[in-house]
Amino acid sequence: MDPSEISQLIKAGFDDAIVKVDSDDNTHFGALVVAQEFNGKRLLARHQLVYQCLGTLVGNEIHALSITALTPDEWHQRMSGA
């Protein structure tokens, strides 16, 4: 599966997210998702929101997925080095 396909599926599940997906082998993926929907949610709930976007692809076409799920404020803090 192509990283751009996964990125589009994740973006479709959020209102206005920043999504970046990469892979070296098109079965193991890393995803950065920055979304307002993560506000007030713990890490597990954030990951569940991302997994909902991908459904049964996880464990099948997507063998492994490493997720970094951040709120816009957390993203800005990381980018500014704070």
N, CA, C and O atoms as a MOPAC input file, in Angstrom:
PM7 MOZYME 1SCF
protein

 N      0.85000 1    -1.17200 1     0.00000 1
 C      0.00000 1     0.00000 1     0.00000 1
 C      0.89700 1     1.23800 1     0.00000 1
 O      1.93300 1     1.26000 1     0.66500 1
 N      0.50800 1     2.23200 1    -0.72500 1
 C      1.29500 1     3.45400 1    -0.86900 1
 C      1.03300 1     4.41100 1     0.29600 1
 O     -0.11800 1     4.56700 1     0.70200 1
 N      2.07600 1     5.06000 1     0.84900 1
 C      1.88700 1     6.00200 1     1.94600 1
 C      0.88900 1     7.12200 1     1.64000 1
 O      0.18800 1     7.58400 1     2.54000 1
 N      0.81700 1     7.55900 1     0.38800 1
 C     -0.11900 1     8.63200 1     0.04400 1
 C     -1.56800 1     8.16700 1     0.17700 1
 O     -2.44000 1     8.96200 1     0.53200 1
 N     -1.83900 1     6.88000 1    -0.10600 1
 C     -3.18400 1     6.34300 1     0.07300 1
 C     -3.58700 1     6.35100 1     1.54500 1
 O     -4.71300 1     6.71200 1     1.88500 1
 N     -2.67200 1     5.95700 1     2.40300 1
 C     -2.92900 1     5.94100 1     3.84400 1
 C     -3.13900 1     7.36200 1     4.34500 1
 O     -4.03100 1     7.61900 1     5.15300 1
 N     -2.31600 1     8.27700 1     3.86300 1
 C     -2.45500 1     9.68200 1     4.24500 1
 C     -3.83600 1    10.21100 1     3.90300 1
 O     -4.45300 1    10.89800 1     4.71800 1
 N     -4.32800 1     9.90600 1     2.71700 1
 C     -5.65600 1    10.36700 1     2.29400 1
 C     -6.76600 1     9.77100 1     3.15500 1
 O     -7.72700 1    10.46100 1     3.49600 1
 N     -6.63800 1     8.50100 1     3.50200 1
 C     -7.63900 1     7.86000 1     4.34800 1
 C     -7.68500 1     8.50800 1     5.73100 1
 O     -8.76200 1     8.72800 1     6.28700 1
 N     -6.52100 1     8.80800 1     6.27400 1
 C     -6.47700 1     9.44200 1     7.59200 1
 C     -7.04000 1    10.86200 1     7.50600 1
 O     -7.84400 1    11.26100 1     8.34800 1
 N     -6.62600 1    11.62100 1     6.50000 1
 C     -7.13300 1    12.99200 1     6.33400 1
 C     -8.65200 1    13.02100 1     6.22400 1
 O     -9.29300 1    13.94200 1     6.72900 1
 N     -9.22700 1    12.02600 1     5.57300 1
 C    -10.67600 1    11.97600 1     5.39900 1
 C    -11.41800 1    11.81900 1     6.72400 1
 O    -12.60000 1    12.14700 1     6.81900 1
 N    -10.72400 1    11.31800 1     7.74500 1
 C    -11.35600 1    11.09200 1     9.03300 1
 C    -11.29000 1    12.26800 1     9.99200 1
 O    -11.83100 1    12.20200 1    11.09500 1
 N    -10.63100 1    13.34500 1     9.57900 1
 C    -10.46700 1    14.51100 1    10.43600 1
 C    -10.88000 1    15.76200 1     9.67100 1
 O    -10.86700 1    15.79200 1     8.44000 1
 N    -11.24700 1    16.79500 1    10.43000 1
 C    -11.70700 1    18.02800 1     9.79500 1
 C    -10.59900 1    18.77100 1     9.05600 1
 O    -10.76600 1    19.13200 1     7.89100 1
 N     -9.47900 1    19.00000 1     9.72000 1
 C     -8.41700 1    19.80800 1     9.11500 1
 C     -7.07300 1    19.36300 1     9.67800 1
 O     -6.40800 1    20.12500 1    10.38000 1
 N     -6.67600 1    18.14500 1     9.37400 1
 C     -5.47100 1    17.56600 1     9.95600 1
 C     -4.25900 1    17.74600 1     9.05700 1
 O     -4.36900 1    17.84500 1     7.83500 1
 N     -3.10300 1    17.78700 1     9.69900 1
 C     -1.82400 1    17.65400 1     9.00300 1
 C     -1.47500 1    16.17200 1     9.10400 1
 O     -1.42100 1    15.62300 1    10.20500 1
 N     -1.24300 1    15.53000 1     7.98200 1
 C     -0.93700 1    14.09900 1     7.97800 1
 C      0.27200 1    13.86000 1     7.08800 1
 O      0.31100 1    14.28100 1     5.93200 1
 N      1.26000 1    13.17200 1     7.65700 1
 C      2.44100 1    12.76900 1     6.89200 1
 C      2.67500 1    11.29600 1     7.16800 1
 O      2.79300 1    10.88600 1     8.32300 1
 N      2.74300 1    10.50200 1     6.11100 1
 C      2.95600 1     9.06100 1     6.24100 1
 C      4.17800 1     8.69300 1     5.42200 1
 O      4.33600 1     9.13100 1     4.28300 1
 N      5.05200 1     7.86800 1     6.02700 1
 C      6.21800 1     7.40100 1     5.28200 1
 C      6.38000 1     5.89700 1     5.47300 1
 O      5.83600 1     5.30300 1     6.40400 1
 N      7.14300 1     5.30600 1     4.56700 1
 C      7.40300 1     3.87100 1     4.61300 1
 C      8.61300 1     3.55100 1     3.75300 1
 O      8.84100 1     4.16200 1     2.71000 1
 N      9.38400 1     2.57000 1     4.22200 1
 C     10.50700 1     2.09000 1     3.42300 1
 C     10.13500 1     0.87200 1     2.58200 1
 O     10.79600 1     0.57000 1     1.58800 1
 N      9.06400 1     0.16800 1     2.99100 1
 C      8.72800 1    -1.08300 1     2.32300 1
 C      7.24600 1    -1.23500 1     1.95300 1
 O      6.83200 1    -2.28800 1     1.46700 1
 N      6.45600 1    -0.19100 1     2.18300 1
 C      5.01700 1    -0.19300 1     1.88300 1
 C      4.21400 1    -1.25400 1     2.63700 1
 O      3.13000 1    -1.64000 1     2.19900 1
 N      4.74000 1    -1.72500 1     3.76800 1
 C      3.97200 1    -2.55400 1     4.70000 1
 C      4.12600 1    -2.07200 1     6.13500 1
 O      3.23600 1    -2.27600 1     6.96100 1
 N      5.26200 1    -1.42900 1     6.43700 1
 C      5.52200 1    -0.83400 1     7.74200 1
 C      5.50700 1     0.67800 1     7.55300 1
 O      6.24100 1     1.21400 1     6.72200 1
 N      4.66500 1     1.36500 1     8.33000 1
 C      4.44800 1     2.78900 1     8.10900 1
 C      4.64400 1     3.59600 1     9.38000 1
 O      4.45200 1     3.10100 1    10.49100 1
 N      5.02900 1     4.84400 1     9.19200 1
 C      5.06300 1     5.82300 1    10.26900 1
 C      4.13200 1     6.95600 1     9.88700 1
 O      4.16400 1     7.43600 1     8.75400 1
 N      3.30300 1     7.38700 1    10.82700 1
 C      2.34500 1     8.45300 1    10.53800 1
 C      2.44400 1     9.55300 1    11.58700 1
 O      2.46000 1     9.29300 1    12.79000 1
 N      2.51100 1    10.77800 1    11.10300 1
 C      2.38300 1    11.95700 1    11.94900 1
 C      1.00800 1    12.53100 1    11.65400 1
 O      0.68200 1    12.83500 1    10.50700 1
 N      0.20200 1    12.67600 1    12.70600 1
 C     -1.13800 1    13.23000 1    12.54200 1
 C     -1.30100 1    14.35600 1    13.55900 1
 O     -1.18100 1    14.14700 1    14.76600 1
 N     -1.57400 1    15.54600 1    13.04600 1
 C     -1.80700 1    16.71600 1    13.89400 1
 C     -3.25800 1    17.12200 1    13.68300 1
 O     -3.64100 1    17.52800 1    12.58600 1
 N     -4.07400 1    17.00900 1    14.74900 1
 C     -5.50500 1    17.25200 1    14.58800 1
 C     -6.11800 1    17.85700 1    15.84700 1
 O     -5.76500 1    17.49400 1    16.96900 1
 N     -7.02300 1    18.76800 1    15.63500 1
 C     -7.76200 1    19.41000 1    16.72100 1
 C     -8.56300 1    18.37800 1    17.51400 1
 O     -8.76900 1    18.54200 1    18.71700 1
 N     -9.01000 1    17.32500 1    16.85000 1
 C     -9.81200 1    16.29000 1    17.49900 1
 C     -9.07500 1    15.58600 1    18.63700 1
 O     -9.71200 1    14.91900 1    19.45300 1
 N     -7.75800 1    15.71800 1    18.71100 1
 C     -6.98000 1    15.07700 1    19.76600 1
 C     -7.00000 1    15.85500 1    21.08100 1
 O     -6.58300 1    15.33100 1    22.11400 1
 N     -7.47900 1    17.09700 1    21.05300 1
 C     -7.52300 1    17.90500 1    22.27600 1
 C     -8.27900 1    17.17700 1    23.37300 1
 O     -9.39300 1    16.69600 1    23.16200 1
 N     -7.65600 1    17.09800 1    24.56000 1
 C     -8.29600 1    16.48400 1    25.71700 1
 C     -8.31800 1    14.97100 1    25.70300 1
 O     -8.90900 1    14.35700 1    26.59100 1
 N     -7.67900 1    14.34900 1    24.70200 1
 C     -7.68400 1    12.88800 1    24.61300 1
 C     -6.31500 1    12.32000 1    24.97600 1
 O     -5.27500 1    12.90600 1    24.67600 1
 N     -6.35000 1    11.17600 1    25.62300 1
 C     -5.11500 1    10.45900 1    25.95000 1
 C     -4.56600 1     9.79000 1    24.69000 1
 O     -5.23700 1     9.71000 1    23.66000 1
 N     -3.33000 1     9.31400 1    24.80400 1
 C     -2.63700 1     8.72100 1    23.66300 1
 C     -3.42400 1     7.56400 1    23.03900 1
 O     -3.55100 1     7.49700 1    21.81600 1
 N     -3.94700 1     6.66300 1    23.85400 1
 C     -4.68400 1     5.52200 1    23.32000 1
 C     -5.90400 1     5.96900 1    22.51600 1
 O     -6.15900 1     5.43900 1    21.43400 1
 N     -6.65100 1     6.92900 1    23.02800 1
 C     -7.83600 1     7.42800 1    22.31500 1
 C     -7.44400 1     8.09200 1    21.00200 1
 O     -8.17100 1     7.98300 1    20.01500 1
 N     -6.31600 1     8.77100 1    20.97800 1
 C     -5.82800 1     9.40400 1    19.74600 1
 C     -5.51500 1     8.33600 1    18.69900 1
 O     -5.89900 1     8.45600 1    17.53500 1
 N     -4.81400 1     7.29300 1    19.13400 1
 C     -4.46700 1     6.21200 1    18.20900 1
 C     -5.72100 1     5.52200 1    17.69000 1
 O     -5.79100 1     5.16300 1    16.51400 1
 N     -6.70800 1     5.33700 1    18.55600 1
 C     -7.94800 1     4.70200 1    18.13000 1
 C     -8.65100 1     5.52000 1    17.04600 1
 O     -9.23200 1     4.95300 1    16.12100 1
 N     -8.60100 1     6.84200 1    17.15800 1
 C     -9.19900 1     7.69600 1    16.12700 1
 C     -8.51300 1     7.48600 1    14.77900 1
 O     -9.16800 1     7.44800 1    13.73700 1
 N     -7.19300 1     7.35000 1    14.81200 1
 C     -6.44600 1     7.11800 1    13.56600 1
 C     -6.78400 1     5.73300 1    13.00900 1
 O     -7.03700 1     5.59100 1    11.81300 1
 N     -6.78900 1     4.71300 1    13.87200 1
 C     -7.11100 1     3.35400 1    13.42200 1
 C     -8.51200 1     3.27300 1    12.82100 1
 O     -8.73100 1     2.51400 1    11.87600 1
 N     -9.46200 1     4.04000 1    13.35100 1
 C    -10.82000 1     4.04800 1    12.80600 1
 C    -10.82600 1     4.48600 1    11.34300 1
 O    -11.63800 1     4.01000 1    10.55000 1
 N     -9.92700 1     5.38600 1    10.99400 1
 C     -9.84500 1     5.86100 1     9.60500 1
 C     -9.38000 1     4.75900 1     8.65500 1
 O     -9.69400 1     4.78100 1     7.46500 1
 N     -8.63000 1     3.80000 1     9.18900 1
 C     -7.99300 1     2.78900 1     8.34300 1
 C     -8.71000 1     1.44800 1     8.36000 1
 O     -8.48800 1     0.61600 1     7.48100 1
 N     -9.55600 1     1.23300 1     9.34000 1
 C    -10.35300 1     0.00800 1     9.40900 1
 C     -9.53800 1    -1.26300 1     9.31400 1
 O     -8.51700 1    -1.40700 1     9.98600 1
 N     -9.98800 1    -2.18500 1     8.47700 1
 C     -9.37200 1    -3.51500 1     8.38200 1
 C     -8.04300 1    -3.52100 1     7.62700 1
 O     -7.40000 1    -4.56600 1     7.52000 1
 N     -7.63000 1    -2.37900 1     7.10800 1
 C     -6.32300 1    -2.33200 1     6.45000 1
 C     -5.19900 1    -2.59900 1     7.44400 1
 O     -4.17200 1    -3.18100 1     7.09700 1
 N     -5.41400 1    -2.15500 1     8.71400 1
 C     -4.40800 1    -2.37300 1     9.75200 1
 C     -4.39300 1    -3.86800 1    10.07700 1
 O     -5.42300 1    -4.46500 1    10.38800 1
 N     -3.20300 1    -4.44900 1     9.99600 1
 C     -3.06200 1    -5.87700 1    10.21700 1
 C     -3.11900 1    -6.67400 1     8.92700 1
 O     -2.78700 1    -7.85900 1     8.91000 1
 N     -3.53100 1    -6.04000 1     7.86300 1
 C     -3.57000 1    -6.69400 1     6.55800 1
 C     -2.59300 1    -5.98400 1     5.62200 1
 O     -1.39800 1    -6.28100 1     5.63800 1
 N     -3.08900 1    -5.04600 1     4.80500 1
 C     -2.19600 1    -4.30300 1     3.91200 1
 C     -1.19900 1    -3.45500 1     4.70200 1
 O     -0.06600 1    -3.24900 1     4.26800 1
 N     -1.62800 1    -2.97300 1     5.85200 1
 C     -0.74900 1    -2.19700 1     6.73300 1
 C     -0.30000 1    -3.14700 1     7.83500 1
 O     -1.02700 1    -3.37700 1     8.80100 1
 N      0.89200 1    -3.69300 1     7.68400 1
 C      1.38900 1    -4.67600 1     8.63800 1
 C      1.68700 1    -4.03300 1     9.98900 1
 O      1.38300 1    -4.61000 1    11.03300 1
 N      2.28200 1    -2.84100 1     9.97100 1
 C      2.61900 1    -2.14300 1    11.20700 1
 C      2.49000 1    -0.63800 1    10.97600 1
 O      2.80600 1    -0.13000 1     9.90000 1
 N      2.01800 1     0.06400 1    12.01100 1
 C      1.83400 1     1.50600 1    11.91500 1
 C      2.28800 1     2.15800 1    13.20700 1
 O      1.73700 1     1.89300 1    14.27500 1
 N      3.28500 1     3.00500 1    13.10400 1
 C      3.76300 1     3.80100 1    14.23000 1
 C      3.12600 1     5.17900 1    14.11300 1
 O      3.27700 1     5.84900 1    13.09100 1
 N      2.41200 1     5.60800 1    15.15700 1
 C      1.64700 1     6.84900 1    15.09600 1
 C      2.19700 1     7.87700 1    16.06700 1
 O      2.42400 1     7.58300 1    17.24100 1
 N      2.40700 1     9.08200 1    15.56700 1
 C      2.63900 1    10.25100 1    16.41000 1
 C      1.41000 1    11.11800 1    16.23600 1
 O      1.17600 1    11.67100 1    15.16100 1
 N      0.61400 1    11.23600 1    17.31000 1
 C     -0.66200 1    11.95200 1    17.24900 1
 C     -0.59000 1    13.16400 1    18.17400 1
 O     -0.50200 1    13.02200 1    19.39300 1
 N     -0.62800 1    14.35100 1    17.58300 1
 C     -0.45100 1    15.58600 1    18.33800 1
 C     -1.59300 1    16.56400 1    18.09500 1
 O     -2.21600 1    16.57000 1    17.03300 1
 N     -1.85200 1    17.39100 1    19.10600 1
 C     -2.76600 1    18.51200 1    18.91400 1
 C     -1.98400 1    19.60800 1    18.19000 1
 O     -0.75400 1    19.57000 1    18.17100 1
 N     -2.66900 1    20.57600 1    17.59800 1
 C     -1.95300 1    21.68600 1    16.95800 1
 C     -1.02300 1    22.42200 1    17.93400 1
 O      0.07800 1    22.81700 1    17.55000 1
 N     -1.44900 1    22.61100 1    19.18500 1
 C     -0.59200 1    23.28100 1    20.16900 1
 C      0.66400 1    22.47100 1    20.45700 1
 O      1.75600 1    23.03100 1    20.54300 1
 N      0.51900 1    21.15100 1    20.60900 1
 C      1.68000 1    20.28400 1    20.84400 1
 C      2.63200 1    20.32600 1    19.65100 1
 O      3.85100 1    20.34200 1    19.82100 1
 N      2.07500 1    20.34400 1    18.45600 1
 C      2.88000 1    20.40700 1    17.23300 1
 C      3.67900 1    21.71000 1    17.18300 1
 O      4.87200 1    21.70500 1    16.88200 1
 N      3.00800 1    22.82300 1    17.48200 1
 C      3.69400 1    24.12700 1    17.45900 1
 C      4.80400 1    24.18000 1    18.51200 1
 O      5.86600 1    24.75100 1    18.26300 1
 N      4.56500 1    23.59100 1    19.68200 1
 C      5.59400 1    23.54800 1    20.70900 1
 C      6.80400 1    22.75400 1    20.24700 1
 O      7.94000 1    23.17200 1    20.47000 1
 N      6.57600 1    21.62000 1    19.60900 1
 C      7.68500 1    20.81900 1    19.07800 1
 C      8.46400 1    21.55500 1    18.01300 1
 O      9.69400 1    21.52400 1    17.98700 1
 N      7.72800 1    22.22200 1    17.12800 1
 C      8.37100 1    22.92000 1    16.03000 1
 C      9.17300 1    24.13200 1    16.50400 1
 O     10.16800 1    24.50500 1    15.88100 1
 N      8.73900 1    24.74300 1    17.60400 1
 C      9.44300 1    25.92200 1    18.11700 1
 C     10.55600 1    25.52700 1    19.08500 1
 O     11.32600 1    26.37300 1    19.53800 1
 N     10.63100 1    24.23200 1    19.39500 1
 C     11.67400 1    23.75800 1    20.29700 1
 C     11.37900 1    24.02700 1    21.75100 1
 O     12.27900 1    23.92400 1    22.58500 1
 N     10.14900 1    24.36900 1    22.08300 1
 C      9.78700 1    24.67300 1    23.48400 1
 C      9.59400 1    23.41600 1    24.28500 1
 O      9.28800 1    23.48300 1    25.47500 1

